[in-house]
Amino acid sequence: MTEVLIKPLITEKMTSDSEKHNRYGFVVSKGANKVEIKKAVEKAYGVKVADVRTLNVDGKKRSRFSKTGIVNGRTNSYKKAIVQLVDGDVIDFYDNI
């Protein structure tokens, strides 16, 4: 399988969850399972993963007005993984900025 981890989720909700409960969110490829996600996070960030939760996020309907009328569409759907680390391990997404 190609790339398992696509990008980390850096939102206000995930940041507070990582500070309180040591959980981090990632957008992952749709075909990835929990074992592959766990191995990819441990390899990429050098941490020990305790638990992995996954969910499929459906795209939302969107419409906008343009010169030609109303344009309807959908946002992309994706798979999200919430990874909980062992106590003492931390991922710093801002260390290479």
The first five atom37 places (N, CA, C, CB, O) and aatype in JSON, in Angstrom:
{
  "aatype": [12, 16, 6, 19, 10, 9, 11, 14, 10, 9, 16, 6, 11, 12, 16, 15, 3, 15, 6, 11, 8, 2, 1, 18, 7, 13, 19, 19, 15, 11, 7, 0, 2, 11, 19, 6, 9, 11, 11, 0, 19, 6, 11, 0, 18, 7, 19, 11, 19, 0, 3, 19, 1, 16, 10, 2, 19, 3, 7, 11, 11, 1, 15, 1, 13, 15, 11, 16, 7, 9, 19, 2, 7, 1, 16, 2, 15, 18, 11, 11, 0, 9, 19, 5, 10, 19, 3, 7, 3, 19, 9, 3, 13, 18, 3, 2, 9],
  "atom_mask": [
    [1, 1, 1, 1, 1],
    [1, 1, 1, 1, 1],
    [1, 1, 1, 1, 1],
    [1, 1, 1, 1, 1],
    [1, 1, 1, 1, 1],
    [1, 1, 1, 1, 1],
    [1, 1, 1, 1, 1],
    [1, 1, 1, 1, 1],
    [1, 1, 1, 1, 1],
    [1, 1, 1, 1, 1],
    [1, 1, 1, 1, 1],
    [1, 1, 1, 1, 1],
    [1, 1, 1, 1, 1],
    [1, 1, 1, 1, 1],
    [1, 1, 1, 1, 1],
    [1, 1, 1, 1, 1],
    [1, 1, 1, 1, 1],
    [1, 1, 1, 1, 1],
    [1, 1, 1, 1, 1],
    [1, 1, 1, 1, 1],
    [1, 1, 1, 1, 1],
    [1, 1, 1, 1, 1],
    [1, 1, 1, 1, 1],
    [1, 1, 1, 1, 1],
    [1, 1, 1, 0, 1],
    [1, 1, 1, 1, 1],
    [1, 1, 1, 1, 1],
    [1, 1, 1, 1, 1],
    [1, 1, 1, 1, 1],
    [1, 1, 1, 1, 1],
    [1, 1, 1, 0, 1],
    [1, 1, 1, 1, 1],
    [1, 1, 1, 1, 1],
    [1, 1, 1, 1, 1],
    [1, 1, 1, 1, 1],
    [1, 1, 1, 1, 1],
    [1, 1, 1, 1, 1],
    [1, 1, 1, 1, 1],
    [1, 1, 1, 1, 1],
    [1, 1, 1, 1, 1],
    [1, 1, 1, 1, 1],
    [1, 1, 1, 1, 1],
    [1, 1, 1, 1, 1],
    [1, 1, 1, 1, 1],
    [1, 1, 1, 1, 1],
    [1, 1, 1, 0, 1],
    [1, 1, 1, 1, 1],
    [1, 1, 1, 1, 1],
    [1, 1, 1, 1, 1],
    [1, 1, 1, 1, 1],
    [1, 1, 1, 1, 1],
    [1, 1, 1, 1, 1],
    [1, 1, 1, 1, 1],
    [1, 1, 1, 1, 1],
    [1, 1, 1, 1, 1],
    [1, 1, 1, 1, 1],
    [1, 1, 1, 1, 1],
    [1, 1, 1, 1, 1],
    [1, 1, 1, 0, 1],
    [1, 1, 1, 1, 1],
    [1, 1, 1, 1, 1],
    [1, 1, 1, 1, 1],
    [1, 1, 1, 1, 1],
    [1, 1, 1, 1, 1],
    [1, 1, 1, 1, 1],
    [1, 1, 1, 1, 1],
    [1, 1, 1, 1, 1],
    [1, 1, 1, 1, 1],
    [1, 1, 1, 0, 1],
    [1, 1, 1, 1, 1],
    [1, 1, 1, 1, 1],
    [1, 1, 1, 1, 1],
    [1, 1, 1, 0, 1],
    [1, 1, 1, 1, 1],
    [1, 1, 1, 1, 1],
    [1, 1, 1, 1, 1],
    [1, 1, 1, 1, 1],
    [1, 1, 1, 1, 1],
    [1, 1, 1, 1, 1],
    [1, 1, 1, 1, 1],
    [1, 1, 1, 1, 1],
    [1, 1, 1, 1, 1],
    [1, 1, 1, 1, 1],
    [1, 1, 1, 1, 1],
    [1, 1, 1, 1, 1],
    [1, 1, 1, 1, 1],
    [1, 1, 1, 1, 1],
    [1, 1, 1, 0, 1],
    [1, 1, 1, 1, 1],
    [1, 1, 1, 1, 1],
    [1, 1, 1, 1, 1],
    [1, 1, 1, 1, 1],
    [1, 1, 1, 1, 1],
    [1, 1, 1, 1, 1],
    [1, 1, 1, 1, 1],
    [1, 1, 1, 1, 1],
    [1, 1, 1, 1, 1]
  ],
  "atom_positions": [
    [[0.84, -1.18, 0.0], [0.0, 0.0, 0.0], [0.88, 1.24, 0.0], [-0.95, 0.0, 1.21], [1.98, 1.24, 0.55]],
    [[0.4, 2.28, -0.61], [1.16, 3.52, -0.69], [1.13, 4.24, 0.65], [0.61, 4.42, -1.79], [1.06, 3.6, 1.7]],
    [[1.19, 5.52, 0.63], [1.26, 6.35, 1.83], [0.05, 6.11, 2.73], [1.34, 7.83, 1.45], [-1.09, 6.23, 2.29]],
    [[0.29, 5.78, 4.0], [-0.8, 5.53, 4.95], [-1.24, 6.84, 5.58], [-0.36, 4.52, 6.04], [-2.42, 7.17, 5.58]],
    [[-0.28, 7.6, 6.12], [-0.59, 8.89, 6.74], [-0.57, 9.98, 5.67], [0.41, 9.22, 7.88], [0.44, 10.15, 4.98]],
    [[-1.66, 10.72, 5.52], [-1.71, 11.79, 4.53], [-1.3, 13.11, 5.15], [-3.11, 11.9, 3.92], [-0.41, 13.79, 4.63]],
    [[-1.95, 13.49, 6.27], [-1.57, 14.72, 6.97], [-2.13, 14.68, 8.38], [-2.09, 15.98, 6.21], [-3.11, 13.99, 8.63]],
    [[-1.51, 15.42, 9.3], [-2.06, 15.51, 10.66], [-3.23, 16.5, 10.69], [-0.97, 15.93, 11.67], [-3.27, 17.44, 9.9]],
    [[-4.16, 16.27, 11.59], [-5.27, 17.19, 11.79], [-4.89, 18.16, 12.89], [-6.59, 16.43, 12.15], [-4.73, 17.78, 14.05]],
    [[-4.74, 19.42, 12.53], [-4.38, 20.44, 13.51], [-5.56, 21.41, 13.59], [-3.03, 21.19, 13.11], [-5.61, 22.41, 12.87]],
    [[-6.49, 21.09, 14.46], [-7.65, 21.94, 14.69], [-7.7, 22.29, 16.18], [-8.97, 21.23, 14.24], [-6.94, 21.75, 16.98]],
    [[-8.58, 23.19, 16.52], [-8.7, 23.59, 17.92], [-9.14, 22.41, 18.79], [-9.7, 24.76, 18.07], [-8.64, 22.22, 19.9]],
    [[-10.07, 21.62, 18.28], [-10.57, 20.48, 19.04], [-9.49, 19.41, 19.22], [-11.78, 19.89, 18.35], [-9.35, 18.87, 20.32]],
    [[-8.73, 19.1, 18.16], [-7.68, 18.09, 18.27], [-6.51, 18.57, 19.13], [-7.18, 17.7, 16.88], [-5.88, 17.77, 19.81]],
    [[-6.22, 19.87, 19.1], [-5.15, 20.4, 19.93], [-5.5, 20.28, 21.41], [-4.87, 21.87, 19.56], [-4.65, 19.9, 22.22]],
    [[-6.73, 20.6, 21.77], [-7.14, 20.46, 23.17], [-7.17, 18.99, 23.58], [-8.52, 21.12, 23.41], [-6.84, 18.66, 24.72]],
    [[-7.57, 18.11, 22.67], [-7.59, 16.67, 22.96], [-6.18, 16.13, 23.16], [-8.3, 15.91, 21.82], [-5.96, 15.26, 24.0]],
    [[-5.22, 16.65, 22.39], [-3.84, 16.19, 22.55], [-3.23, 16.7, 23.85], [-2.98, 16.65, 21.37], [-2.42, 16.01, 24.46]],
    [[-3.62, 17.89, 24.29], [-3.1, 18.42, 25.55], [-3.71, 17.7, 26.75], [-3.37, 19.91, 25.65], [-3.02, 17.45, 27.73]],
    [[-5.0, 17.38, 26.69], [-5.68, 16.76, 27.83], [-5.5, 15.25, 27.89], [-7.15, 17.08, 27.77], [-5.24, 14.7, 28.96]],
    [[-5.63, 14.57, 26.74], [-5.69, 13.11, 26.74], [-4.58, 12.43, 25.95], [-7.0, 12.67, 26.19], [-4.58, 11.21, 25.83]],
    [[-3.64, 13.2, 25.41], [-2.51, 12.65, 24.64], [-3.0, 11.89, 23.4], [-1.67, 11.71, 25.53], [-2.49, 10.82, 23.09]],
    [[-4.0, 12.47, 22.69], [-4.54, 11.9, 21.46], [-4.26, 12.83, 20.3], [-6.07, 11.63, 21.59], [-4.32, 14.06, 20.45]],
    [[-3.95, 12.26, 19.15], [-3.61, 13.04, 17.96], [-4.42, 12.53, 16.78], [-2.08, 12.96, 17.64], [-4.68, 11.33, 16.67]],
    [[-4.84, 13.44, 15.89], [-5.65, 13.07, 14.74], [-4.86, 13.14, 13.45], [0.0, 0.0, 0.0], [-4.0, 14.0, 13.27]],
    [[-5.17, 12.22, 12.54], [-4.52, 12.16, 11.24], [-5.56, 11.85, 10.17], [-3.39, 11.1, 11.23], [-6.51, 11.11, 10.41]],
    [[-5.36, 12.42, 8.99], [-6.11, 11.99, 7.82], [-5.29, 10.86, 7.21], [-6.35, 13.19, 6.78], [-4.09, 11.02, 6.95]],
    [[-5.93, 9.72, 6.99], [-5.23, 8.54, 6.49], [-5.87, 8.08, 5.18], [-5.24, 7.39, 7.54], [-6.97, 8.51, 4.83]],
    [[-5.19, 7.2, 4.48], [-5.75, 6.67, 3.23], [-6.95, 5.79, 3.55], [-4.69, 5.88, 2.42], [-7.03, 5.19, 4.62]],
    [[-7.89, 5.72, 2.61], [-9.16, 5.04, 2.86], [-9.01, 3.54, 3.08], [-10.1, 5.29, 1.71], [-9.83, 2.93, 3.76]],
    [[-7.98, 2.94, 2.52], [-7.81, 1.5, 2.65], [-6.97, 1.08, 3.84], [0.0, 0.0, 0.0], [-6.74, -0.12, 4.03]],
    [[-6.5, 2.02, 4.64], [-5.61, 1.7, 5.76], [-6.41, 1.12, 6.93], [-4.84, 2.95, 6.22], [-7.51, 1.57, 7.22]],
    [[-5.83, 0.12, 7.59], [-6.47, -0.43, 8.78], [-5.71, 0.03, 10.03], [-6.52, -1.98, 8.71], [-4.7, 0.73, 9.92]],
    [[-6.19, -0.35, 11.2], [-5.63, 0.15, 12.45], [-4.18, -0.29, 12.67], [-6.47, -0.31, 13.61], [-3.38, 0.48, 13.2]],
    [[-3.85, -1.5, 12.27], [-2.48, -2.0, 12.45], [-1.51, -1.21, 11.58], [-2.41, -3.51, 12.1], [-0.43, -0.83, 12.04]],
    [[-1.88, -0.95, 10.32], [-1.02, -0.17, 9.43], [-0.85, 1.26, 9.93], [-1.59, -0.16, 8.02], [0.24, 1.83, 9.84]],
    [[-1.93, 1.86, 10.46], [-1.86, 3.22, 10.98], [-0.93, 3.27, 12.19], [-3.27, 3.74, 11.36], [-0.11, 4.18, 12.31]],
    [[-1.05, 2.3, 13.08], [-0.2, 2.23, 14.27], [1.28, 2.13, 13.89], [-0.59, 1.03, 15.15], [2.11, 2.85, 14.44]],
    [[1.61, 1.25, 12.95], [3.0, 1.09, 12.51], [3.52, 2.36, 11.84], [3.12, -0.08, 11.54], [4.68, 2.73, 12.05]],
    [[2.68, 3.03, 11.04], [3.11, 4.23, 10.34], [3.39, 5.38, 11.3], [2.05, 4.65, 9.33], [4.36, 6.11, 11.13]],
    [[2.54, 5.55, 12.33], [2.76, 6.62, 13.31], [4.0, 6.34, 14.14], [1.52, 6.78, 14.23], [4.79, 7.25, 14.4]],
    [[4.19, 5.1, 14.56], [5.37, 4.75, 15.35], [6.65, 4.94, 14.55], [5.28, 3.3, 15.83], [7.66, 5.38, 15.1]],
    [[6.62, 4.62, 13.26], [7.8, 4.79, 12.42], [8.08, 6.25, 12.11], [7.64, 4.01, 11.13], [9.23, 6.69, 12.14]],
    [[7.03, 7.02, 11.81], [7.22, 8.42, 11.4], [7.63, 9.32, 12.56], [5.95, 8.94, 10.77], [8.44, 10.23, 12.37]],
    [[7.07, 9.09, 13.76], [7.29, 10.02, 14.86], [8.11, 9.44, 16.0], [6.0, 10.49, 15.38], [8.44, 10.17, 16.94]],
    [[8.44, 8.15, 15.97], [9.26, 7.54, 17.0], [8.58, 7.5, 18.35], [0.0, 0.0, 0.0], [9.23, 7.74, 19.37]],
    [[7.31, 7.19, 18.39], [6.55, 7.11, 19.64], [5.91, 5.74, 19.76], [5.48, 8.23, 19.71], [5.93, 4.96, 18.81]],
    [[5.34, 5.45, 20.91], [4.65, 4.19, 21.15], [3.15, 4.46, 21.19], [5.13, 3.52, 22.47], [2.69, 5.28, 21.98]],
    [[2.38, 3.77, 20.34], [0.94, 3.98, 20.22], [0.21, 3.0, 21.12], [0.48, 3.83, 18.75], [0.49, 1.8, 21.1]],
    [[-0.74, 3.52, 21.92], [-1.53, 2.67, 22.81], [-2.84, 2.23, 22.16], [-1.8, 3.4, 24.12], [-3.26, 1.09, 22.34]],
    [[-3.5, 3.14, 21.41], [-4.82, 2.84, 20.88], [-5.05, 3.62, 19.59], [-5.92, 3.18, 21.92], [-4.55, 4.73, 19.44]],
    [[-5.8, 3.03, 18.66], [-6.15, 3.68, 17.39], [-7.65, 3.57, 17.19], [-5.37, 3.04, 16.19], [-8.22, 2.48, 17.29]],
    [[-8.3, 4.71, 16.91], [-9.72, 4.73, 16.55], [-9.83, 5.34, 15.17], [-10.57, 5.53, 17.6], [-9.15, 6.32, 14.86]],
    [[-10.69, 4.77, 14.32], [-10.85, 5.26, 12.96], [-12.3, 5.59, 12.69], [-10.33, 4.24, 11.94], [-13.21, 5.0, 13.29]],
    [[-12.53, 6.53, 11.77], [-13.88, 6.85, 11.33], [-13.82, 7.4, 9.92], [-14.56, 7.85, 12.28], [-12.85, 8.05, 9.53]],
    [[-14.87, 7.12, 9.17], [-15.01, 7.64, 7.82], [-15.87, 8.89, 7.86], [-15.61, 6.57, 6.86], [-16.98, 8.86, 8.38]],
    [[-15.35, 9.99, 7.32], [-16.05, 11.26, 7.32], [-16.63, 11.47, 5.92], [-15.11, 12.44, 7.73], [-15.89, 11.51, 4.94]],
    [[-17.95, 11.6, 5.84], [-18.61, 11.82, 4.56], [-18.47, 13.27, 4.14], [-20.08, 11.43, 4.63], [-18.39, 14.17, 4.98]],
    [[-18.45, 13.5, 2.83], [-18.41, 14.85, 2.31], [-19.76, 15.53, 2.47], [0.0, 0.0, 0.0], [-20.81, 14.87, 2.45]],
    [[-19.74, 16.84, 2.62], [-20.98, 17.59, 2.8], [-21.45, 18.17, 1.47], [-20.79, 18.72, 3.83], [-20.64, 18.42, 0.58]],
    [[-22.77, 18.37, 1.36], [-23.31, 19.04, 0.19], [-23.02, 20.53, 0.28], [-24.83, 18.78, 0.05], [-23.17, 21.13, 1.35]],
    [[-22.61, 21.11, -0.82], [-22.34, 22.55, -0.87], [-23.02, 23.13, -2.1], [-20.81, 22.83, -0.89], [-23.12, 22.47, -3.13]],
    [[-23.48, 24.37, -1.99], [-24.01, 25.07, -3.15], [-23.57, 26.51, -3.07], [-25.56, 24.96, -3.22], [-23.42, 27.08, -1.99]],
    [[-23.37, 27.11, -4.22], [-22.96, 28.51, -4.28], [-23.61, 29.17, -5.49], [-21.4, 28.65, -4.37], [-24.03, 28.5, -6.44]],
    [[-23.7, 30.46, -5.42], [-24.3, 31.23, -6.5], [-23.21, 31.73, -7.43], [-25.13, 32.41, -5.94], [-22.15, 32.18, -6.98]],
    [[-23.45, 31.66, -8.72], [-22.52, 32.18, -9.72], [-23.32, 32.9, -10.8], [-21.64, 31.04, -10.33], [-24.54, 33.0, -10.72]],
    [[-22.6, 33.4, -11.8], [-23.28, 34.1, -12.9], [-24.27, 33.21, -13.63], [-22.25, 34.63, -13.89], [-25.33, 33.66, -14.07]],
    [[-23.93, 31.94, -13.74], [-24.77, 31.02, -14.5], [-25.87, 30.41, -13.66], [-23.93, 29.94, -15.1], [-26.68, 29.64, -14.19]],
    [[-25.93, 30.71, -12.37], [-26.98, 30.17, -11.52], [-26.39, 29.45, -10.32], [0.0, 0.0, 0.0], [-25.24, 29.7, -9.95]],
    [[-27.15, 28.59, -9.73], [-26.71, 27.85, -8.54], [-25.87, 26.65, -8.98], [-27.93, 27.39, -7.69], [-26.28, 25.88, -9.84]],
    [[-24.69, 26.5, -8.37], [-23.8, 25.37, -8.64], [-23.82, 24.48, -7.41], [-22.34, 25.86, -8.98], [-23.5, 24.92, -6.31]],
    [[-24.19, 23.21, -7.6], [-24.23, 22.25, -6.5], [-23.04, 21.32, -6.59], [-25.54, 21.45, -6.52], [-22.56, 21.01, -7.68]],
    [[-22.56, 20.87, -5.43], [-21.44, 19.94, -5.4], [-21.3, 19.32, -4.02], [0.0, 0.0, 0.0], [-22.16, 19.49, -3.16]],
    [[-20.21, 18.59, -3.84], [-19.91, 17.94, -2.56], [-18.45, 18.15, -2.22], [-20.25, 16.43, -2.6], [-17.61, 18.26, -3.12]],
    [[-18.13, 18.2, -0.92], [-16.74, 18.19, -0.5], [-16.27, 16.73, -0.5], [-16.56, 18.86, 0.92], [-17.08, 15.81, -0.54]],
    [[-14.98, 16.53, -0.46], [-14.42, 15.19, -0.5], [-14.65, 14.46, 0.82], [-12.93, 15.25, -0.82], [-14.64, 15.07, 1.89]],
    [[-14.85, 13.15, 0.73], [-14.92, 12.33, 1.93], [-13.51, 11.81, 2.22], [-15.94, 11.15, 1.75], [-12.68, 11.7, 1.31]],
    [[-13.25, 11.49, 3.49], [-11.92, 11.02, 3.88], [-12.03, 10.14, 5.12], [-10.97, 12.21, 4.15], [-13.08, 10.05, 5.74]],
    [[-10.92, 9.48, 5.46], [-10.87, 8.63, 6.63], [-9.99, 9.31, 7.67], [-10.34, 7.21, 6.28], [-8.9, 9.79, 7.36]],
    [[-10.46, 9.33, 8.91], [-9.74, 9.99, 9.99], [-9.35, 8.95, 11.03], [-10.59, 11.11, 10.62], [-10.12, 8.04, 11.33]],
    [[-8.14, 9.09, 11.59], [-7.68, 8.21, 12.66], [-7.31, 9.06, 13.87], [-6.47, 7.34, 12.2], [-6.62, 10.07, 13.74]],
    [[-7.78, 8.64, 15.04], [-7.41, 9.28, 16.29], [-6.52, 8.3, 17.03], [-8.68, 9.68, 17.15], [-6.93, 7.2, 17.38]],
    [[-5.28, 8.73, 17.27], [-4.25, 7.86, 17.83], [-3.94, 8.32, 19.25], [-2.96, 7.88, 16.96], [-3.65, 9.49, 19.48]],
    [[-4.02, 7.39, 20.21], [-3.66, 7.71, 21.58], [-2.29, 7.12, 21.87], [-4.73, 7.17, 22.59], [-2.02, 5.95, 21.59]],
    [[-1.42, 7.96, 22.45], [-0.05, 7.53, 22.73], [0.08, 7.06, 24.18], [0.94, 8.68, 22.46], [-0.77, 7.35, 25.02]],
    [[1.16, 6.33, 24.44], [1.48, 5.9, 25.79], [1.86, 7.13, 26.61], [2.63, 4.83, 25.78], [2.4, 8.09, 26.06]],
    [[1.59, 7.11, 27.91], [1.94, 8.24, 28.77], [3.43, 8.54, 28.68], [1.54, 7.96, 30.23], [4.27, 7.64, 28.76]],
    [[3.75, 9.82, 28.5], [5.14, 10.24, 28.4], [5.58, 10.54, 26.97], [0.0, 0.0, 0.0], [6.53, 11.3, 26.78]],
    [[4.92, 9.96, 25.98], [5.26, 10.24, 24.58], [4.46, 11.43, 24.08], [4.99, 8.99, 23.7], [3.28, 11.59, 24.41]],
    [[5.11, 12.28, 23.26], [4.47, 13.48, 22.73], [4.89, 13.63, 21.28], [4.85, 14.74, 23.56], [6.04, 13.36, 20.93]],
    [[3.96, 14.08, 20.42], [4.28, 14.44, 19.04], [4.23, 15.95, 18.94], [3.28, 13.77, 18.02], [3.25, 16.58, 19.33]],
    [[5.31, 16.54, 18.41], [5.36, 18.0, 18.22], [5.31, 18.27, 16.72], [6.65, 18.64, 18.89], [6.29, 18.05, 16.01]],
    [[4.16, 18.76, 16.25], [4.0, 19.03, 14.82], [4.71, 20.31, 14.4], [2.52, 19.14, 14.47], [4.93, 20.53, 13.21]],
    [[5.08, 21.15, 15.34], [5.66, 22.46, 15.03], [7.17, 22.51, 15.19], [5.03, 23.51, 15.89], [7.74, 23.6, 15.14]],
    [[7.84, 21.38, 15.38], [9.29, 21.41, 15.67], [10.14, 21.77, 14.44], [9.73, 20.06, 16.2], [11.26, 22.25, 14.62]],
    [[9.66, 21.55, 13.21], [10.49, 21.82, 12.04], [10.09, 23.1, 11.32], [10.41, 20.66, 11.09], [10.46, 23.29, 10.16]],
    [[9.36, 23.97, 11.97], [8.97, 25.24, 11.33], [10.07, 26.25, 11.52], [7.63, 25.78, 11.91], [9.96, 27.39, 11.06]]
  ]
}
